Each structure stands twice: as structure tokens, then as C-alpha cells.
Amino acid sequence: MAAPHLKHTFANIHALRGGKPELGDLALSDYHLVFRFPPESLTAADPSLKKSVKQVWFAFHIISQCTLRPTPPSSGVPSSIRIRFRDFTYVSFNFAGDKEAREAFEFIKSRTCKLGSVDKLLAFSYRPPPNSPESKINGWDLYDVRAEFRRQGISEKSRELGWRISTINKDYSFSPTYPALLIVPSKISDATLKYAASYRSRQRIPTLTYRHPVNNCTITRCSQPLPGISFKRNIQDESLVSACFSASTEFAGSTSLDMPVESPPPSTADLMIESENADGSMSDIQKAEDELTVGGTILYDGKTGKRLIYGAQQQNLIVDARPVINSYAMQAIGYGTENMEHYKFAKKEYLNIDNIHVMRESLEKVISAIKDADVSPFPPNKELLAKSKWLKHISGILSGSALIAQRVGIQHSNVLIHCSDGWDRTSQLSALSQLMLDPYYRTLEGFIVLVEKDWLSFGHMFHLRSGHLSHEDWFTVDGDALAGTAVKPGENDGRADHFENAIAGAKRFWSKKTAGGKEAVTDADGTPIETGVEPAVAENMATRPKDISPVFHQFLDATYQLLRQHPTRFEFNERFLRRLYYHVYSCQYGTFLFNNERQRHEARLQERTRSVWAYFLSRRSEFTNEQYDATVDDHVRGRERILFPRCDDVRWWHQLFNRTDDEMNGDLNALAATAERVAAYQQASSSSELSRPVDAGTIDVNSNPSSSGAPSRTSVSPTRSPQPPGLAATAAGGSVLAGVESAHEILTPGTRSPAPPNRNVAAGDPTGTFAALQERVSGLSLGKAMFGGGTGGSTGRSSIGGSGSDSGRNSQNELVEQEMKSMS
């Protein structure tokens, strides 16, 4: 990037990060804060220091909290500005005088929350250096919706596959938040689509996002239906959903099993589904299918104990991502969920994924645990990390996505996904399940296409969820500093005058009625924004803090978990995900501006801004995973087409939080290692001829060799060994097919169940090794499901026939209010 046009420069400023001060010069431009160290005063006195001069750039748009702490000169304490950035960087700048600190604070504030319109963001003025690799790539051309679905085998000439491309939304009048081109069943006319649209929130009808290249089964997505308290139904919607689920049966592919496959393949089918041999035995192809995704491990249904035959348990699924009580509570205000009496061709599954407000509060607790990173070198607050339940939420999202991938890829079923409006939780589940199913999306270009398709085109509200225009509440003055207090770890900094904040909020959000009766959008000062030139720019662009939520952040975090667990299956590396997260908030590129495809089209972003994909593709070597193995071979463990998460192995994305693995995951890793050692010890003990039955919780390594039976014990770690028929699904034998078990409650300090009162350790252990291990893990509740007990299976999901109870949650009115707020 070219050198900034500096507006203000402050000499000899102390920057504090991680408790370590650094003396340098602070420069402020229109879009960046630049810290240069050592300062010019030192390099002028000692020219040899010029070789060691460094610059650190901070984009104004990624500021999440900025606090001015003014102090009088007589206090002897420097005035300071503490800044928390969206990428979890924490820096404190100490100024020699109060005047300089206030001047810097007000300038930063004016370049963030007082811009008034989107076209004043950095993206509209940024240009890469001429003749640079980035300048030669047009990232806007990378995603072509027709080309992507042609890769999936769908085009205008392939109606025999059961799908067609509809242009009913070409001018975005049919559904303003949907893409211009919609993939719908061939036998459903546009006239039927218009009638069906009235039954779905915001006219977001069921439409195709993914067709499996092997079995033609599909993932479709939509918003919630509108039955209301009168339980209305819509025949056209029922026909549309039925057509989505039956389209795959109208196509019979004829392909062959050619293994291995070099590089992630396009949508060319490479696996033929054959019946049993004449004698009733399994064919070679079926045996290969059994091995698909599980490396030859035989899988069993967790409820019935019956063996799962690849493709033999087809059961189409409607996935409601919300908690069941939230879904039913929405009926009171005209929304709701499908009445399965009218959708008998499918089963309903609730995933119990919380709404945007719960997720925002969860991240806020994580931030509270690491917020002293500027003034303190100490590790995060482990208790607050545990209370955040962040890892539990990531596990739940991964578990739900794995369920969808399993239904499509193994059981040859079709899945329809929705939440409330179908642009938050739906995007998470849809994109992650495709990432598990299709190796193409695990390449750099493929992942870009996935983000463009399931997040940008399908209308995830990046502007609303990210707050690109900032908010005045994020800029506060700490009056306590006037008394001369110093910044100390654990302080409740950033406390502002509530009255002033209320006035500022009212000025920002209050919509004044114009003479024509229309609502006028105002900027931070209450001045109406001109809407005549570019309607999309001025439409509902004010930041509303309660609409901000880390939805896309969670998707990237879940992708990181898959990458960490399957390090050879992704072409891109962890740094790619981290930089992508950064540029969602940097506003340097136009890719993530606005809320949907229509707004980006009306703002002419392709003409006026650069795409972030050019940045990544021009630096491919920096973001390429050196361990990547492009070979796909369903007969080789670790190279299968489909991959599944290990939800008992979710860890903090410590790189994103600018912490070490030991700081964030030290306790988790230690407890996991302990559990593995105990499990290995107990497995060895169970096969020993010296073992004999003892009281529960007791293992006697000196038991009589002539005694029969194995010691009674509790499983301490989920295993991936096959589960015999008839055995109920537990943490000891759960797979994603029976419900993915999470060990977050086991491994997170502060969330474990209390130890049983009668904890006995073998007296005959000469080294005391087992006694120590047993002491650490005997109190862990290993059989508990990720979301606790209930009838929804070990993942905490609720079926349509479940009780729907949700103890400890808000009342129905509060749930309705929360869901309504999440449906901005």
C-alpha cells in the first residue's frame, strides 16, 4: 500500500502491548493509525538505528473499542488511549499531555463512527500499486454462478437432472435478499414459485445450493415458513419442497469407480450405487461405500443398534437450526416451522443452535477473558473462557453440519436447511456441510466460491453483522482517569456517561419523518443522508450494536477446527482464514460491504472497489498449506472424499486471539492427554488375566489371577471404535452417524461435574501413576451429551416428536423478542 497522507503526527509516544512498552512516533491518516519505532528523535541522534525502524499499521475500521483516559498534568500519570481491534489486538498509547491524547482520540472517532455513508470507507479509495501482482487480478470474476452449478452438473441444457436455472429474481424484485439466479426443480414453474414465496419469510423460497456429484442428492436452503397461530398451509410450498426432495430420484447416473482421483474433482460422478449380489451378499461397490468417509469402520445407528449400510437408510430431512421452543414461539407472531403432517416425505430435526444475541454475548465473555492483553503479559482468564461456552457453540455448529453431510453423502438423502430468515445459521450449516462433502471447496479457489455462493449471494448481512460504520458507543471517555488512576489489569475500563450514550444512540438511530412520509436515514450527528443518488448506499446502513454478531467468525472458526483435525485435506492454511477474518472488518476491499447481492449491484462495487480475492490469489504461496494432499481415494484412510469433524477435539483458535496454544488450550490438551492415558490403561487392564470384578470406581491391579470378568469402570474418552448392534450410543462408541459427542464439558475447567464422593484408587499401584490419573478424571461426566440430557440424541438436537422442553431458557415472550431482533 502506498504511503498514507498523514493528517497528524505525535512524537515520542509509548505504545503498550502485552505489558511491554515501545517508544515511537504515532501518525494518523484518513484510514490508518501508523506506529513507527524507534522514534525519529532517536534515529536522528543515532543513524545506525534507521536500519531497525519498523512500522505497524492499524486500520481505523477494525477498531472495536477506543477509550480515552485523560489525566491532569499534576497527576504524573500520562493520558492514554486504549484500543481494542476486531482482530483481537490490544494496544495502549500513552501521551505526554492531555491535549494530544484528546486530539488523537477525536480524530480517530471522526474517521470511524462519523463517516455517515459506506462510500467513505477505505475500499472506495484503495488501489493496489500499479503493475503489482494484485493489480493484474480481477477478483470479481472468480465466482460465476452459472459456472459453479455447471460444475455441479446443472445448466440450461441439463433439465433431465431435475433442476433448472430460474431468472424470476433477475431484477431482485421477487426476493430482494436472494441472488439473481435461482436453481429450482425443473417441474416447478415460476408461477408456482410466486405463490410459494408468500409462505416463506422475506420470500426466501427453498432453492438449491449443492448437488452431490455421486448420488445427485441435494442441499437446499430457505427461510422459515409462516403458519402462524392459525397453522396456515401453502400447497405450492409443499409441492416445491417435495419437488426438491424428489428431483434426485429422477436421475440415474452411470459412472464407474475409478480410484484414486487426482486433485479435487469437479462434479463428475465417480461412484456407482449398485444393489446386492444375486446371493444377497454385499457387492464390491457396496463394500467400498461402507468404507467411504470412515476408513473401513463399520457404523451403527445409536438408537436401534442396526448396522448402517451406505445409502440404505435414505430419509429426507428438514433441518431447523433453531431451538425447538424458539421455533414454536415464533408462531405467536405469524412465523413458525413446518407442520410435518403436510411434509410427510421428510423428517424434521432441530439443531438447537442459539441465535445471534447468544453468540454475541458468548464472544463478549471471551473478550473479557483476554481484554488486558495490552497492559498485562499474563494468560487469559480461564474461568471466563469456560463461562463463554464458545467452544460448545462451535461444537454444536460442527455437529449439525456433520449431520447434514452424513445424510447427503452416506444415506443418499436430501436436506432442506433453514433458521429464521435463512441467512445466519443456515449459511453456517450449508457451507460447512459442503466443505465436508466436496474436496473442491477445500481448495483455495473452491473455498472462495463457497463463500461467494453461500454467504454473499444468499444474503448474509455482512454490513449489519459486522458494523462497518462503527458506533459512538465504541468510543468512550473514562472519567476515573481524571483522578490520576493508572490502567490496571482487570479494570472495568471504557465506562461512559450513560446519558450521553443514550442521546448519541437516539441521534444515530432515530428515523425522522420527511415531508413525503418516508423515513430518512441519519448519520451519527442526526443529519439526514442524501438518498437520491445511490439508494443502496443510504439504505439501513447505520450500525446497530444489537444486530452485530460473530456469525461468519464462527464459520471460520469451525473451518479452522476441520483444518486442524485434517491438516492434509485443505489447500489453504490457517493464516488464510485469519487474514480473511481480518478483511471482513478492514473495509479495504468491497467484497464484504453491504448486506446482499442486490445492494452490492446497485452500489456498483465491481466498478468502484477491488475484490479481496485478488489479494489472496496474488499471494498464493503465503496461504498455501504445505501438507496438502490433493489425492482423493475412498479406499485409503485419510484420503476419503468426505471428512467429518471430531467434536470431542474442538480447541481455541489461539492464533486468531493472538495467544499461544498453551495459553488458550493448555488445560484442554493436558486433560485430553490424561484421558487418553487412562483409557489406554483401562483397555490394557480389561484384557489382562489378572483383572477381576471390583466395586464401582475401584480398580485393583493386584487382583486374583484366577478371578474372571473385567474391572468395572466408566469410559473416560470418546472412542471411534465400531459399536456392536443393540448397544446404545454413548460417548464410548458415538460417531457422527449416531450423534457426534462433544468433550467440551469434560475438557473445559469450571464446567465439569463434581467428583463422586466415593472415589477409590488402587492401593496396589506401586508407582502411583494410575492413582494420579484416576484422581484427575474420576469426576468427569463422560456420558453426558454435548447439550446435556434429553430426547434429542447425544448431540442435543431435538426431533419433531421430542418434548421440546428447554429448561433454564427465557420465557416465550422473551424468546419471541430475541428471535425477532435476530430477524432484522
N, C-alpha and C positions, 0 to 999 in steps of 0.2 A: 504494500500500500504506500502511496506517495506520502511525503511528509505533510503533516497537518498544518493548516493555517492557525497558528496559535493566537488565542484571544487573551489569555492571562498566563503569567509565569510567576511562580513563587519559589524563591531561592532558599536553600538550606532547610528543607522540610524533613522531619523524621517520619519515616514510614515504619509501621509496626505490624509484623505478621509472624504468628507463631511465637510471640513473646520476644522476637529478635528485632531490634531497631536497625534501620538503614538510613543514612543521611544522603539526601539527593535533592534534585530540583523537580518541582511539580508544574507541569504545563497543561493547560486546558484549551481544547479546541472545540469546534461545534459539536463533535460527535465522540470525542475520546478524552480520557484522562491519561496523561503520559508521565510516568515517573522515571527520571533519568538519574543514575547514580554510578560513581561518586558525583557530587555536585560540581558545577563549573568552578566554584571558588577553590576547590581542591585541585582540580586538573590544571587550572591556570598556575597554581603555585608549584605543582609537580607534573610536568608534561608527561612523565612516564606512566601516569595513571590513565591517560587517554586511551591506552590500549585495552584497559579493563572496563571501559564505560559500557553500561547496559541500559536498555530501555524496556520498560514494561508498559504495555498498552491495556487500558481498560475501557471498553465501550460503555457509554452512558446508558444505553438501552437495556443492559443486563443488570442494572442496579435494582436490587430488591428492597433495600432498606438503607437510608442515609440519615445519620443522626449528628447534629451539631451539638458540641458540648462547649459552650463559651465560658471563659473564666476571666475574672478581673486581673489586671497585671500584678496587683498586690498579693495575689494568692500564690505566686510562684509556680503554678501549675499551667502548662501550656493549653491553649484552646485546641480542640481536636475535632476531626470529622471521622466517624466510624462508618464504614461502608460494608454492607453485605451484598455480594453479587449473586446473580441467579445460578452461576456455575459453582456456588459454594466456596468462593474465595472471600476471605475476610481480611480487610486492611484498615488500619487506623492511621490517619495522618495528623501529626502534631505540628501546630503553627506557633510561631514566636509571639504573635499578637492576635487579639480577638478580632480585629478589623479584617485581617487577611483570611481568617477562618470563615467569617461571615460572608465575605466576598466570594470565596470559592464555593461555599455552600449554596448561595443564591444563584450563582452561575450554573452549577450542575443541575439545580432544580429547574431553572428556566429552559434547559436543553433536554429535559425528560418529560415531566408531567405537565408542562405548559406549552407543548407544541401545538395542540389543538386539532391536528389532522394527520392522517397517515402519510401523506406525501411529503411531509417534512422529516421523515425518518431517513436514516443513513442510506438505505437501499436506493433511494432516488437520486443520490449524488455519487454513489460509489461506482468506480470503473477500475478494472484491473490495469496494471501497467501495460502500455502498448507493446505488442509483439511477445507478450508473455504467454506461456502455455495455456493459462486460464483464459486469456482473451481470445484464443483461437477455437474455443469450445463453446457451443451454444447448448447449455444445459436444458433449455426449454424444449428442445427437440427430442429429448431422450425418451419421454413417455408418449406413446401413441396408442390410444385406447383400442383402435381397430387392430393394430399390430399385436398388442398383448392378447386380445381374445382370439386373434388368428393363430397365435402361438398355442392357445388352449384348444384350437380346433374349431373355432366358431367364426363364421364370416357370413356375408350376404349370400354366399353360394353353398352354405352348408346347413340349410334348414333341416336336413334329414337328421341332424344330431339332436333335434328337439328344441333348438334355440335360435333366436333371430335378433338382429340389432334394430331397435326402435328409435326413431328420431322424434318421438312425441314431445320430448323436452328440449328440442334443439334451441329454442329461444328462452329456456328456463321458465316458461310460464306455467307448465304443468306442475313442476315441483322445484321451486327456486333454490333449494339447498342440495339438489341432486345433480349428477353430471348430465351433460347434454345428450349423451348416447346411453341408452339403457338396454341391457341384454335380458330379454324376456322369453317365455316359452313360445314356440312357433305357432301353436294352436290358439294363443290368446291374442285377440285383436286389440288395436289401440282404443277402440270404443269401450271394450271391457275394462281396459286399464283406467279409463277416465271414471267409470263407475266405482271401480275398486279403490281408487285414490281417496275417495271421500271417507273411507273406513280406516285409513291409516293416518296417524299424526303427521302433520305437515306434508301430506300426500307422498310420503316416502314408502312406496309400494314394495313388495317383495321383488327383488331383481338379482340377477346372477352376478357374483363376484369371482367364483372359481369353479372350474370344471376339472375333475380329476382325469389325468391323461390315460389312466389304466382302465378304470371301470365306468367312466362317464358320470359318476356321481358328483353331486354339486354342493356348493356352499352358497346360499342366497342370504340376503340381508334386507332389513326393513325397519320400520318403527313400530311402536305399539299400536294395537287396534283400538277402536273407540266404541266398545259395547256399552259403557256407562252403567248406571244402576238399573236401567230397563233391559239390559242384556240384549242389546240390538245385535243383529247379524247382517252380513252382507254376502249375498250369493256370489257376486263377482269376485270378492276377495277369497272366498273359499275355493272357487274354481281356479283362481290364479295360484294359490298355494298348492292345490292338488296338481296342477299342471307342472309346477316347479319340481314336485316330487316324482312325477311320472315320466318326465322327459327322458331320464336316463334309461328307462325300460324300452324306449322306442329305438334305441341304437344298439346294435350288436357288433362290436368290433371284432376284427380278425387279425390278431397280431401274434407275434411269437416271443418266446422268452430268450432273449439274447443277453448274456451276461459275460463279462462286465460291460457297463456302459461308460464310455469315456466322456468326461465332462458332464455337467448338469444338463440333462436333455431338455428339448422343448416338449411340446405336448404330444409327441409321438408315442402312441401306446406301445408298451413293451412287456405287457404281462397278460396272458390269455387266461380267462377263467374257464376251467373245464370241470366236468362232472366226475363222479366216481368211476372207477374201472368197472368192467362188467361183473366182476366178482364182489363188488361192494367195497373193495379196498381203495385207499386213497391213491390218486394218480400222482405222478412225479410233480406235476404243476401244483397240485394242492399241497404237497409237502413243502414245495418251495414257498408257497403262500403262507404256510404256517410259520416258516422261519422269518418271513418278512417282518422287519422292524424289531424283532425280539431275539435275533441271533439264535434261533432254534429252540428257544424256551417255550414249552407248552403252557398255554394260558387257560385260566378257568374263570368262570363267572363267579363273582364274590358272593352272590345271593343263593344261586342254585347249585353251585359246585360243578356244573356241567362244563365240559371242555369247549373252548371257543374255537370253532372252525372258521378259518379266514373266509369271510363273505357269506357264511351260512346264517348269521344272526341279523339279517337286514331288518332294520326298524328305523324308519324315518323319524326325524327329531325336530321339534320346535324348541329352541333354546331361548328362554327368558333370562337375561343376565341378572335381573334384579332379585332381591329377597322376595319370597313369595308373599309376605304380608304387605310389602310395598306395592306389588303388582295389583293385589285385590283392593288395597286402599285407594288406588287411583280411579277405581270405578265410580267413586262418590262424586268425582268432578268430570265425569264423561269419558275418562280414558279406561285403561284396564288391560286385560290379557285375553288370549283366545279361550273360548269355551270349547273344550275338546270334544264335546258332543257333536260339534259341526266340523271337526277336523279329525275324524276317526282314522284317517290314513296315516296318522303320526302320533307320537308320544310327546308329552311336554316335560321339560326339565328346567328347574330353576337353579341358577348357579350361586345365588346369594352374594353377589358382588356388590359392595356398598356404592353409594352414589358419590358425586364429585365433592360434596361437602365433607364427608367422612375421610376421603382420600386427602383433601387439602389439610384437614386437621391432623392427619397422621404425619404428613410431611412437616408440618409446623413443629410437631414434637421432635422429629429428627433434627430439625434446625436448632431447636432449643438445646439439644444434646451437644451440638458442635459449635454453638454460636460464639464461643470465646476463643476461636482459633486465631484471632489477631493478637490478643494480649496474653495468651496462655499457651505454653508448649505441651500442656497436659492432654491426655487422650479424651475422647468423648465421654459423656455421662452415660454409662451403660444402662442405668435404670431407666432413663428417658428413652433410650433407643428401644428397650424392651417394651415400654409402655406405648410406643408409637404404633406397634403392630404392623409396621411397614412390610416386613418380610412375610407376614401372614397374608397380607393383601396380594403381594407378588405371587405367593404360592397359590392362592385362590384363582388368580387370573391364569396362571400356567395350567392349573388343574382343569379348569373349564375349557381352555383351548385344546388340551390333550384329549378331553372327552370328544370334542368335535372332530379332531384329526383321527381318532380311533374309529368313530362312526363312519367317516367317509373312506378312510384308507384301508381299514381292516374289515369292517362289517358291511362295506358296499352300500351304505345308506346315504340319504340326502339330509342336509341340515339347514334349517332356516334360523337365523340369529336376529334377535332384537333386544333392546333395553327399553328406554323411554322414547327418545327421539331417534335413536339408532345412529348416533354419531360419536359417542364416547366409548362406553363399554363394548358396544357392537364392533367398533373399529379395532379395539384391542383383541377381541376374541377372533374376529375374522382374519386379521393379519397374522396373528401368532399361529393359528391353526394351519394356515397356508405355508408359513415358514417351516412348520414341522412336516408338512406333506410333500413339498416340492423343492428339490435341490436347486432349481433355478433361482428361487428367491433368496437362497443363501449365498449367491454370488453378489458382487458389488453392484453391477447393473440391475440384477434381479431385485435386490433389496430396495433400490431406488424406485423401480417400477412398482413394487408393493406399497411403498409409502405414498407414491403419487396416486395409485388406484384406490386403496382402501382408506386413506386418510385425507388426502387433498381433494380428490374428485368426489368422494362420497360425503364431503361436507363436514369434516371435523372442524370445529370452530377455533382455529389456532389463535386468532386475534383475541377472542373472548376468553379463552382458557389461559392465554399467556399474558394478557395485559400489556401489549406492546407500547401503549401510550402512557404507561405508568399511572401513578395516582398520588395525590398530595399527601395522603395518609402515610406514604412511604418515606416522607421527608419530615423529620421531627426535630425539635429543639429540646434538649434535656436541661431543664431548669435547675436540676440538682447540682450541675457542674458550676453554677454561679457561686456556690458556697466553697468552691475550691476542692471538691472531692475528686479523687482520681478514678480512672477506669479500673475496675477490678473484675476478675473472672466471676461469673455467676450473677452480676448485677442485672437488674431489670431495666436495661437501657432502652432508649427510644420512647420514653413516656412523654406524651404530648398533652397539650391542653385539650380536653375533650370538647369543650365548647367550640374552640377554633376549628377542630377537625369536623365537627358536625356542620358548621357553617360552610367549610370548604367542600364537604361532601354534597351538601344541598346545592351549592353553586355549580357543582360539576354535573350532577345527575338530574336536576330538576328540569323538566321539559316545559318550556314556556309556550303557550298557545300563540300562534301567529294570527294575523288578521284573517287569513284564509281558513283558519280552523285546524291547520296541520301542526304537528308537534315539531318544534325547532330544536335541533341538537346544539348544545352549547359546549364551549371549551371550558378549561379549568377556571377561567375568570368569569364565567357566566355569559360570555359573548357568543351570540349565535354564529354558527359556522355556515358559511355560504354553501348551499347545496345545489345550486343551479348548474354548475359546470360539470362536476363529477359526482353523481348521486351515490355511487358505491363508496366513495371515499368518506362521505359525511354520514353514512347510514349506520347508526348504532355503534359508533366506534369508541365511545367513552369507556374507559376501564372501570369495571365493576368488580371490586375485590372478591365479592362472594361468588362470582362466576369463574374465578381463576381456580384451576385445579390441575394437578400433575398427571393428566391422563396419558399424554404422549410420553412423558417421562417414565411412567410405569411400563409402557410398551417397550421402550428402550432398555429399561432395567430387566424386564423379562427376557428380552433378546440377549442381553448380557449373560443371564443365567444359562441359557441354551448354549451360548458360545463357550462359556467357562466349562460346562459339563461335556461338551462335544467339540473340543478345540481343533479337530481336523476337518470339521464339516462346513466351515464357513470361510469364504474367500476373504472377507474383511476382518479386521482386528478390533480389539476393544477401543483403541484410540479413535477409530472411525465413529463408533457410537457416541463417544464422549464429545467429539467435535460436532457431530450432528446435533446433539443436545444443545451445545453452546450456540449454534447458529439458528436454532429455533427462536432464541431470545435476542441475538445480536442485532437483528434488523439490518444486517449488512446486505442481505440478498432478499429478493422479492418472493421467494418460494413459499414462505410460511406466513406471508401477510394476508390479511382478510380472513373471512370465515368459510368461504365456499368458492366453487369454480366460477359461479356467475359473477361474484364481486371481483374476483381477480381478472375476469374477462373485461368487465366494464371499466376497471381501473387501468387497463392496457399494460399490465405488468410485464408482459413479454417484450414490449417495446421500450419501456421506461426503466426497467431494472434488470439485474443479472440473476441467473439461477444459481443456487448453491451447489448444484450437481457439477457445474463446471469447476468449481473449487476442488471438489473431491477427485474428479476424474483426471484433472491436471496434476494431481499429486498422488496418483495411484500407489506408488511404491511406499508412501508413508502409511497407507491404510490397508495394505495387503497382509494377510495372515500367512506367515512363513510356514506354518504347519498344515496349511490347507491341502487336502487330498481330494481332487475333483472326481475320482473314480466312484461310480455308483454300482454296487454289486450286492444284491439282496441275499446272496449266499455267503457273504463274508461279514462277520460281526464287526460293526463299526463303520461299515460302508453302505448300509441299507439306505434305500430311498427315503423312508420315513424315520424320523427321530422323535423321541419323547423326552420330556423333562423328568428329572428326578426331584420331585417336590420335597423330598426329605433332605435335599442338598442345596437349598437356597442360601445364598450368602449376601452380605452387604457389598454393594458396588463401591468398594472403598476408593478406587481411583477417581470416581466422579465427585466424591465428597472430600477429595484432597487429603486423604488419610492413608495410613499404611494398612495392609491386610491384618497385621497383628492388632492394631488399634481398634479396628472395627469388628474383626472376626476371630480374634484370639480365643475368646471363651468358647465360641461356637466350634472352632476347629479342635480345641482341646477336648471338649466333651464328646465330639463325634469320634475322635481317635480313641477315647476311653471306652465308648460304647462298642466300637469295633473290636477292641481287645477283649472286652468282657464277653462279647458274642462268640469270638473265636475260642476263648477259654471254655465257655459253656458247651460249645459244639464238640470240643475235644473231650470234655467231661462226659457228655452224653454217650459217646461211643466207647468210653473206657470200661473195661470189665470190672474195674474197682468201684464203679458207681453203684449206689443203692438208694432206694426211696428215703427221703428225709422230710422233716417238716417244711412247710412252705416258707420260702425266704432263707432256707439254710442249705448249704452245700458242704458235705463232709468229704474232703479229698482222701481221708483215711478210712473210708467205708469198707465193709467186709467184702472181699472179692467174690465170695460165694453168693452174695445177695443179687437178686435180679431186679430189673427195672432201671429207669433213668431218674436222675435227681429232678425234683420239682422246681421249676424256675419260671421267671417271666421274661419274655422276649425283650431285649433292650435296644434293638436296632432293626428297622425295616430291612428285610432281605428280598432279593429278587429271584429267589429260587422258585420253581414251579409249585403251585398249590394243588394238592390232590383233590379229586372230586368229593363234594359233600362237605368240605371244610369251609367254615365261614371266613369271610375276608377280614383279616386283621392286619396290624402293622407288620406281622411276620411274613405275610405272603401276598400283600396287596400289589397289584400292578395298575397301570392306568386303565386297564380294561375293567377292573373291579372297583376302581376308585383310587386315585392317587393319594397316598398317605403323606402327611407333612410332619416333619420332626421339628418344626419351628418351636412349638411349645416345649419340646424336650431340650433343645439346644440354647434357647434364649434365657439368660439369667433373669430371674424375677417373675417368670411365668410358669415355672414348674410346679407340679402338685406337691403338697407337703409329703415328707417321707413317712412311710408307715411306722407305727410305734414299735412293732416287734421286728427290728432289723437284726438279723443274726448273721454272723460271719464265721466261716470255718475256722475252728480252733487249730486244725492240723495243718494249716498253710505255713510251711516253715519260713518262707520269705516274706510273708505278709503282703505279697503282691495282689492276690485276689481280694484280700480284705480291704485294701485301699481302693481298689477299683469298685468293689461292691458297695462300699460306703458312698462313693460319688454318684452311683447311678441307681441305687436301690429305690430312691424316692421318685424316679421319673415315671410319669404316666404314659407308657409307651403304646398302649392300646387305644388311646383316645384319637378321635378323628380330628382333622385339622380345624374344623369349626365346632368341635365338641360333639356331644351325642345327638341323637335324633333319628328320624326315619329316612333321612335323605341320603344315606350311604356315607362311606368313610370320608368323602370329600366335603361333606357338609351341604351338598346340593339337596334340594327338595324336589320330589316328584309331584306330579299333579295330584296324586292321591294322598300326599303327605298331610300331616296335621296342620302345617303352616304356622305352628307356634314359633315365636321368636322372643324368648324371654329376655328382659333387660333392655329392649328397644323402646323407642319413643311411642307415644300414643298414636292412634290412627291419624288424628288431625295433624300432629307434628310430622308424621311420615308423608302425608299428602303435601304439606307445605315444603318439605325438603325436596321431594321429587319434582314439584312444580318449579322450585328455584333452579333445579338442575336442568330443566327444560326451557332454557332461556329463549 
